[in-house]
Amino acid sequence: MLDTPCKACGSKEKREVHHFHAEWADANGIDWEKMKLLHPSFHWETFQTAEDFIDSPYNMMVLCEKHHRAPNHGIHHLPYPDWVMQMNKLEGFVFSPDEVKRDV
């Protein structure tokens, strides 16, 4: 993951990792048997505690600061379908008003 670009835009600037399938804030409420069904490709034979899944590379998504935490772009601030749209938008499509280039 050390050289992995942002999943949303491909940038290698100001990268962070996002807990994707499970967040630490939810650790005490996760039904791990359900998670095993939802994520059969995770190496469940190594699972002993929540940390084994939550902090695993399987559960991490590399994102730049903008696509992780920025108000109009971050995965923590947008509904997931809206966030995904940023990866699929047409060239020149304005996703958020902060993308409009203004003449000075």
C-alpha positions as CSV (number, residue, x, y, z in Angstrom):
1,M,0.0,0.0,0.0
2,L,3.0,2.3,0.3
3,D,2.9,3.3,-3.4
4,T,-0.8,2.9,-3.9
5,P,-2.5,6.0,-5.5
6,C,-5.8,7.5,-4.4
7,K,-8.6,5.1,-5.5
8,A,-10.8,8.1,-6.5
9,C,-8.4,10.3,-8.5
10,G,-5.0,8.5,-8.8
11,S,-3.1,11.1,-6.9
12,K,-0.1,10.2,-4.8
13,E,-0.3,13.5,-2.8
14,K,-1.4,13.7,0.8
15,R,-2.6,10.1,0.9
16,E,-4.4,8.5,3.8
17,V,-6.1,5.2,4.5
18,H,-9.8,4.8,5.0
19,H,-11.3,1.9,6.9
20,F,-13.7,0.8,4.2
21,H,-15.8,-2.2,5.2
22,A,-15.7,-1.7,9.0
23,E,-14.7,1.4,11.1
24,W,-13.3,1.2,14.7
25,A,-16.3,3.2,15.9
26,D,-18.5,0.2,15.0
27,A,-16.2,-2.6,16.3
28,N,-18.4,-3.5,19.3
29,G,-21.5,-3.8,17.1
30,I,-20.2,-5.9,14.3
31,D,-21.6,-9.4,13.7
32,W,-18.4,-11.2,12.6
33,E,-20.3,-14.2,11.3
34,K,-22.2,-11.9,8.9
35,M,-18.9,-10.2,7.9
36,K,-17.5,-13.7,7.0
37,L,-20.5,-14.2,4.6
38,L,-20.1,-10.7,3.1
39,H,-16.3,-10.9,2.7
40,P,-15.3,-14.5,2.0
41,S,-12.0,-13.5,0.4
42,F,-10.7,-12.1,3.7
43,H,-8.3,-14.6,5.4
44,W,-10.6,-15.5,8.2
45,E,-8.3,-18.3,9.4
46,T,-6.1,-15.5,10.8
47,F,-9.0,-13.7,12.5
48,Q,-8.9,-13.5,16.3
49,T,-9.9,-10.0,17.2
50,A,-11.7,-7.1,15.6
51,E,-8.2,-5.5,14.9
52,D,-7.3,-8.4,12.6
53,F,-10.0,-7.3,10.2
54,I,-10.4,-3.6,10.8
55,D,-6.7,-2.7,10.5
56,S,-6.0,-5.3,7.7
57,P,-5.0,-4.3,4.2
58,Y,-8.2,-5.9,3.0
59,N,-10.3,-3.3,4.9
60,M,-8.1,-0.3,3.8
61,M,-8.7,2.0,0.9
62,V,-6.0,4.5,0.0
63,L,-7.4,8.0,-0.6
64,C,-6.0,11.4,-1.0
65,E,-6.9,13.9,1.7
66,K,-9.6,15.5,-0.6
67,H,-11.4,12.2,-1.3
68,H,-11.1,11.0,2.3
69,R,-12.1,14.1,4.4
70,A,-13.0,17.1,2.3
71,P,-16.5,18.4,2.8
72,N,-17.6,18.3,-0.9
73,H,-15.6,15.3,-1.9
74,G,-14.7,13.0,1.0
75,I,-16.0,9.6,1.6
76,H,-16.8,10.7,5.2
77,H,-19.1,13.5,4.0
78,L,-21.0,12.1,1.0
79,P,-23.4,9.3,0.4
80,Y,-21.5,6.5,-1.2
81,P,-23.2,6.6,-4.6
82,D,-22.4,10.3,-4.8
83,W,-18.8,9.7,-3.7
84,V,-18.3,7.0,-6.4
85,M,-19.6,9.4,-9.1
86,Q,-16.3,11.3,-8.8
87,M,-14.5,8.3,-10.2
88,N,-17.0,7.9,-13.1
89,K,-17.7,11.5,-14.1
90,L,-17.2,12.7,-17.7
91,E,-14.2,14.9,-18.4
92,G,-15.3,18.5,-17.7
93,F,-18.3,17.6,-15.6
94,V,-18.5,19.8,-12.5
95,F,-19.1,17.6,-9.5
96,S,-18.9,20.3,-6.9
97,P,-18.9,24.1,-7.2
98,D,-15.3,24.1,-5.9
99,E,-14.2,22.6,-9.2
100,V,-15.3,25.6,-11.3
101,K,-12.3,27.4,-12.5
102,R,-12.8,31.2,-12.1
103,D,-11.0,33.9,-14.1
104,V,-9.1,36.2,-11.9
